[in-house]
Amino acid sequence: MYDLSVCVYGCKMIIPVHRSVDVLVATDHFTKLAYAFPCKNQSAKQVAHHLWNGLFCVYGFPRRVHSDQGPSFESKLMKELLYMAGIKKSHTTPYHPMGNGITERFNRTLGNMIRSLPPQSKAKWPQSLQMLTFCYNCTVHETTGFAPFYLMFGRVPRLPIDVMFQHVLRDDTVVKYSDYVSRLKSDFGEAAKIAQKHSSTEQARHAKIYNRKVKGSPLTVGDRVLLANRGERGKRKIADKWESNLYEVMSVRSPINVYRIRDTETGREKTVHRNLLLPVNFLYKDDGTALPSQSHSIDSTSDLPDHPDSDTRTAHWVMQSDQPNCPENDTDSEALSEVQYSLDVQKSNSKADSVTCDSSVSTEQASDIPHLLDDGLPPGDELDQMSKQHSLVTPVFPSPQVD
């Protein structure tokens, strides 16, 4: 029993004609053994034909087939085929290729191998597809520490390079079938334990690396979210990053971070990954009523900190004032007017303080000068003396000497 991941990989021929060639890619979950079959198109008939003749009738029927949500894998023909063979079917969430990372990573490796071919072979790369896949299966995999060919068949493949350098293992000893089977079973068991240990270590290491860049809080049932705009066709450079429809979380699968959401307008439900969701519990419906949430209070002031700054309060008031039919608008408008009145009072107080400060400074400067308007002009001698005290002193420079 084995688990199989499948995917359709498309590549374009360079020479002599620019046409697309579809490749059905399948990967065993445990051994990492890869399979690649050129297809005429991406129809369900082609996929079912290659899976039946190239995999099921050669390696046996797998326990599960995991794929994306492509129409060729979700068709009625595939469902009937898998049901007849007793195979379970699972699929990834929309626009989340990491859910089928084993096959997607092999697609990248296969593309790099095709790119490294010489120009003559690159023009007809579909003919070299089986050779490239065989080279991949004979190479030690980083995750398991073994070659996928060895984990599947229990022996090291005999390659042309071994014959060239005379490194072929020769064993002329004749053994019984029972002894061969017991030894092969023992080797398989030991290799499986080592591969499982290596796989667990590598998975933990990659999970640690990935979690360093993880941002965002977990969601709960009732939260309001926006869905990433991944269905935009054509050039998406100026397209909106998030859809305008508001969704509500209906159920949560925490171990795999998968959420089932419902459109608040149409009632349509979708199952998506957490990476495609943006929590927006502060938004309202089109009718101005707030959606109920179990994790956040409906009170608009509960989201504000104890001492919010002016920008936070302004943004919060603007968001509330844009809802004309919201029942809280009257209270918000009154609070806004009170705050505006307090701001005006503060401005008037600040202006009064500045005027008082200026008047105090001018009073100090004029304390030494007698008040001329109320007391009248002073006598002539006193006026001359005051003018001498408060007049500007003109600097006197020495006259240049002429030789």
ROZA-100342 format. One record per residue (C-alpha): residue number from 1; residue in one letter; x, y, z. Coordinates in steps of 0.5 Angstrom, whole numbers, plus 2048, in hexadecimal, padded with zeros to 3 digits. Example, Ala and Ser with C-alpha at 12.3 -4.5 7.8 and 13.67 -1.06 7.14 Angstrom:
// residues 2
   k r  c1  c2  c3
   1 A 819 7F7 810
   2 S 81B 7FE 80E
//
This chain:
// residues 403
   k r  c1  c2  c3
   1 M 800 800 800
   2 Y 803 807 7FE
   3 D 800 80E 7FD
   4 L 801 811 7F7
   5 S 801 819 7F5
   6 V 800 81B 7EE
   7 C 800 821 7EA
   8 V 800 823 7E3
   9 Y 806 827 7E1
  10 G 806 82B 7DB
  11 C 80C 82D 7D7
  12 K 80D 830 7D0
  13 M 812 82E 7CA
  14 I 817 833 7C8
  15 I 819 830 7C1
  16 P 816 82E 7BC
  17 V 80F 831 7BE
  18 H 80D 835 7C4
  19 R 807 830 7C6
  20 S 806 82E 7CD
  21 V 807 827 7D0
  22 D 803 824 7D6
  23 V 807 820 7DB
  24 L 803 81B 7E0
  25 V 808 81B 7E6
  26 A 807 816 7EC
  27 T 80B 815 7F2
  28 D 80B 810 7F8
  29 H 80A 813 7FE
  30 F 80F 80F 802
  31 T 814 80D 7FD
  32 K 814 813 7F9
  33 L 814 80F 7F3
  34 A 812 813 7ED
  35 Y 80E 812 7E7
  36 A 80D 816 7E0
  37 F 808 815 7DB
  38 P 808 819 7D4
  39 C 800 81B 7D3
  40 K 7FD 81D 7CD
  41 N 7F9 822 7D1
  42 Q 7F6 823 7D8
  43 S 7F0 81F 7D7
  44 A 7ED 81A 7DC
  45 K 7ED 815 7D7
  46 Q 7F5 816 7D6
  47 V 7F6 816 7DE
  48 A 7F2 810 7DF
  49 H 7F5 80C 7DA
  50 H 7FC 80D 7DC
  51 L 7FB 80C 7E3
  52 W 7F8 805 7E2
  53 N 7FD 803 7DD
  54 G 803 806 7E0
  55 L 802 806 7E7
  56 F 7FC 802 7EA
  57 C 7FE 7FB 7E5
  58 V 805 7FC 7E7
  59 Y 806 7FE 7EE
  60 G 7FF 7FC 7F1
  61 F 7F9 800 7F3
  62 P 7FB 806 7F8
  63 R 7F8 807 7FE
  64 R 7F6 80E 7FC
  65 V 7F7 813 7F7
  66 H 7F9 81A 7F8
  67 S 7F8 820 7F3
  68 D 7F6 827 7F2
  69 Q 7EF 829 7F0
  70 G 7F1 829 7E9
  71 P 7EB 827 7E4
  72 S 7EE 821 7E2
  73 F 7EF 81E 7E9
  74 E 7E8 820 7EC
  75 S 7E4 81D 7E6
  76 K 7DF 818 7E6
  77 L 7E3 813 7E2
  78 M 7E9 814 7E7
  79 K 7E4 813 7ED
  80 E 7E1 80D 7EA
  81 L 7E8 80A 7E9
  82 L 7EA 80B 7F0
  83 Y 7E4 808 7F3
  84 M 7E4 802 7EF
  85 A 7EC 801 7F1
  86 G 7EA 802 7F8
  87 I 7EF 808 7F8
  88 K 7ED 80E 7FD
  89 K 7EE 815 7FA
  90 S 7F0 81C 7FD
  91 H 7F2 823 7FA
  92 T 7F5 829 7FC
  93 T 7F2 830 7FD
  94 P 7F1 835 7F8
  95 Y 7F7 839 7F6
  96 H 7FC 835 7FB
  97 P 801 831 7F7
  98 M 805 830 7FE
  99 G 7FF 82B 7FF
 100 N 802 826 7FA
 101 G 80A 828 7FB
 102 I 80D 821 7F9
 103 T 80A 821 7F2
 104 E 80B 829 7F1
 105 R 812 828 7F4
 106 F 814 823 7EF
 107 N 811 827 7E9
 108 R 816 82C 7EB
 109 T 81B 827 7EB
 110 L 819 824 7E4
 111 G 819 82B 7E1
 112 N 820 82C 7E3
 113 M 822 826 7E0
 114 I 81F 827 7D9
 115 R 822 82E 7D9
 116 S 829 82B 7DA
 117 L 828 827 7D4
 118 P 82C 829 7CE
 119 P 829 82C 7C8
 120 Q 828 826 7C4
 121 S 825 822 7C9
 122 K 821 828 7CC
 123 A 81D 829 7C6
 124 K 81A 822 7C7
 125 W 81A 821 7CE
 126 P 814 81D 7CF
 127 Q 818 817 7CC
 128 S 81D 818 7D2
 129 L 817 819 7D7
 130 Q 818 811 7DA
 131 M 820 812 7DA
 132 L 81F 818 7DE
 133 T 81A 815 7E3
 134 F 81F 80F 7E3
 135 C 825 813 7E5
 136 Y 821 816 7EB
 137 N 81E 810 7EE
 138 C 825 80D 7EE
 139 T 828 813 7F2
 140 V 828 813 7F9
 141 H 822 818 7FC
 142 E 824 81D 801
 143 T 81E 81C 805
 144 T 81E 814 806
 145 G 826 813 805
 146 F 825 80D 800
 147 A 824 80D 7F9
 148 P 81C 80C 7F7
 149 F 81E 806 7F2
 150 Y 821 803 7F8
 151 L 81B 804 7FD
 152 M 816 801 7F8
 153 F 81A 7FB 7F5
 154 G 81F 7FA 7FB
 155 R 825 7FA 7F6
 156 V 82A 7FF 7F3
 157 P 829 7FF 7EC
 158 R 82E 7FD 7E7
 159 L 830 803 7E3
 160 P 834 804 7DC
 161 I 839 808 7E0
 162 D 83A 802 7E5
 163 V 83C 7FE 7DF
 164 M 841 803 7DC
 165 F 845 803 7E3
 166 Q 843 7FC 7E4
 167 H 840 7FD 7EB
 168 V 83A 7F8 7EA
 169 L 839 7F4 7F0
 170 R 83A 7ED 7EF
 171 D 837 7E7 7F3
 172 D 838 7E0 7F0
 173 T 835 7DD 7F7
 174 V 82F 7D9 7F6
 175 V 829 7DA 7FB
 176 K 822 7D7 7FC
 177 Y 81C 7DC 7FB
 178 S 81A 7DC 802
 179 D 821 7DE 804
 180 Y 821 7E3 7FF
 181 V 81A 7E6 801
 182 S 81C 7E6 809
 183 R 822 7EA 807
 184 L 81F 7EF 803
 185 K 819 7F0 808
 186 S 81F 7F1 80D
 187 D 822 7F6 809
 188 F 81B 7F9 807
 189 G 81A 7FA 80E
 190 E 820 7FD 810
 191 A 820 802 80A
 192 A 819 804 80C
 193 K 81B 806 813
 194 I 821 80A 811
 195 A 81D 80D 80C
 196 Q 817 80F 810
 197 K 81C 812 815
 198 H 81F 816 810
 199 S 819 819 80D
 200 S 816 81B 814
 201 T 81D 81F 816
 202 E 81C 822 80F
 203 Q 815 824 810
 204 A 816 827 817
 205 R 81C 82B 814
 206 H 818 82E 80E
 207 A 812 82F 812
 208 K 817 833 817
 209 I 819 837 811
 210 Y 813 838 80E
 211 N 810 83B 815
 212 R 815 840 816
 213 K 811 844 811
 214 V 80A 842 813
 215 K 806 848 815
 216 G 7FE 849 817
 217 S 7FA 847 81C
 218 P 7F6 840 81C
 219 L 7EE 841 81A
 220 T 7E8 83F 81E
 221 V 7E1 83D 81C
 222 G 7DD 844 81B
 223 D 7E3 848 819
 224 R 7E3 84C 813
 225 V 7E8 84C 80D
 226 L 7EA 84E 806
 227 L 7EC 849 801
 228 A 7F2 84A 7FD
 229 N 7F0 84C 7F5
 230 R 7F4 846 7F2
 231 G 7EE 845 7EC
 232 E 7F0 84B 7E8
 233 R 7F2 84A 7E1
 234 G 7F7 84D 7DD
 235 K 7FC 852 7E0
 236 R 7FB 853 7E7
 237 K 800 858 7E9
 238 I 7FB 85D 7EA
 239 A 7F5 858 7EC
 240 D 7F3 859 7F4
 241 K 7F6 854 7F8
 242 W 7F0 852 7FC
 243 E 7E9 851 7FA
 244 S 7E3 856 7FC
 245 N 7DF 851 7FE
 246 L 7DE 850 806
 247 Y 7DF 849 808
 248 E 7DE 845 80F
 249 V 7E1 83F 812
 250 M 7DD 839 813
 251 S 7E2 834 815
 252 V 7E9 833 817
 253 R 7EE 82D 816
 254 S 7F4 830 81A
 255 P 7F9 82A 819
 256 I 7F9 82C 811
 257 N 7F7 833 812
 258 V 7F1 832 80D
 259 Y 7EB 836 80E
 260 R 7E4 836 80B
 261 I 7E1 83D 80A
 262 R 7DA 83F 807
 263 D 7D8 845 803
 264 T 7D4 84A 807
 265 E 7D0 84C 801
 266 T 7CF 846 7FD
 267 G 7D0 841 802
 268 R 7D5 83D 7FE
 269 E 7DA 839 802
 270 K 7E1 837 800
 271 T 7E7 834 803
 272 V 7EE 837 803
 273 H 7F4 838 807
 274 R 7F6 83D 80C
 275 N 7FB 840 807
 276 L 7F6 843 803
 277 L 7F2 846 809
 278 L 7F2 84D 80C
 279 P 7EE 84E 812
 280 V 7EA 855 812
 281 N 7E5 854 818
 282 F 7E5 85C 818
 283 L 7E1 85C 811
 284 Y 7D9 85C 811
 285 K 7D4 85A 80C
 286 D 7D1 85E 806
 287 D 7CB 85F 80A
 288 G 7CF 862 810
 289 T 7CE 85D 815
 290 A 7D4 859 818
 291 L 7D5 852 818
 292 P 7D5 84E 81E
 293 S 7DC 84B 820
 294 Q 7DD 846 826
 295 S 7E5 848 827
 296 H 7E4 850 826
 297 S 7DE 854 829
 298 I 7DA 859 825
 299 D 7DB 85F 829
 300 S 7DF 863 825
 301 T 7E3 866 82A
 302 S 7E6 85F 82D
 303 D 7EB 85F 827
 304 L 7EE 865 829
 305 P 7F4 865 82E
 306 D 7F3 869 835
 307 H 7F7 86F 833
 308 P 7F6 86F 82B
 309 D 7FA 874 827
 310 S 7F7 87A 823
 311 D 7F8 876 81C
 312 T 7F5 86F 81F
 313 R 7EE 873 822
 314 T 7EE 877 81B
 315 A 7EE 871 817
 316 H 7E9 86D 81C
 317 W 7E4 873 81B
 318 V 7E5 874 814
 319 M 7E3 86C 813
 320 Q 7DD 86D 817
 321 S 7DA 874 814
 322 D 7DA 870 80D
 323 Q 7D4 86C 80F
 324 P 7CE 870 80E
 325 N 7C9 86B 811
 326 C 7CD 868 817
 327 P 7CA 869 81D
 328 E 7D0 86B 821
 329 N 7D1 871 81C
 330 D 7CD 876 821
 331 T 7D1 874 827
 332 D 7D7 875 823
 333 S 7D5 87C 820
 334 E 7D4 87E 827
 335 A 7DB 87C 829
 336 L 7DE 87E 823
 337 S 7DB 885 825
 338 E 7DD 885 82C
 339 V 7E4 883 82A
 340 Q 7E4 889 825
 341 Y 7E2 88E 82A
 342 S 7E7 88C 82F
 343 L 7EC 88C 829
 344 D 7E9 893 828
 345 V 7EA 895 82F
 346 Q 7F1 892 82F
 347 K 7F3 897 829
 348 S 7F0 89D 82C
 349 N 7F3 89C 833
 350 S 7FA 89B 82F
 351 K 7F9 8A1 82B
 352 A 7F7 8A5 832
 353 D 7FD 8A2 835
 354 S 801 8A5 82F
 355 V 7FE 8AC 830
 356 T 7FF 8AC 837
 357 C 807 8AA 836
 358 D 808 8AF 831
 359 S 804 8B4 835
 360 S 809 8B2 83B
 361 V 80F 8B3 837
 362 S 80D 8BA 834
 363 T 80B 8BC 83B
 364 E 812 8BA 83E
 365 Q 816 8BE 838
 366 A 811 8C4 839
 367 S 812 8C4 840
 368 D 819 8C8 840
 369 I 815 8CD 83B
 370 P 810 8D2 83E
 371 H 809 8D2 83C
 372 L 809 8D9 837
 373 L 802 8D9 835
 374 D 7FE 8D9 83C
 375 D 803 8DD 840
 376 G 805 8E2 83B
 377 L 80C 8E3 838
 378 P 812 8E4 83D
 379 P 816 8EA 83D
 380 G 81B 8EC 838
 381 D 821 8EA 83C
 382 E 81E 8E3 83E
 383 L 81C 8E2 837
 384 D 823 8E3 835
 385 Q 826 8DE 83A
 386 M 821 8D9 838
 387 S 822 8D9 831
 388 K 829 8D8 832
 389 Q 828 8D2 836
 390 H 824 8CF 831
 391 S 827 8D1 82B
 392 L 82B 8CD 826
 393 V 833 8CD 827
 394 T 836 8CE 820
 395 P 83D 8CB 820
 396 V 843 8CF 81F
 397 F 848 8CC 81A
 398 P 84F 8CF 81A
 399 S 851 8D3 814
 400 P 856 8D0 80F
 401 Q 85D 8D3 810
 402 V 860 8D6 809
 403 D 867 8D5 808
//
